[in-house]
Amino acid sequence: MVAILTIVLSLLNGTVMHAQVDTPPPPPPTPPPELPLDSGIILLLIAGLIYGSYIVSKRIRLARTRS
């Protein structure tokens, strides 16, 4: 009985080993997009200055109404 079990397990183990296929390597990663950093930076800075001045003027008006 032990001999039959050993033979069956050996055959099953060999079958599993032959069933495993080497997979191809993964493709190389794509390079990051090369986008210009300064295409809209001026508009972004202007928008930030406008928003900042709006917030400051809002706080000044709020402080004047409280006192």
Secondary structure as UniProt FT lines:
FT   HELIX           2..19
FT   HELIX           41..66
//
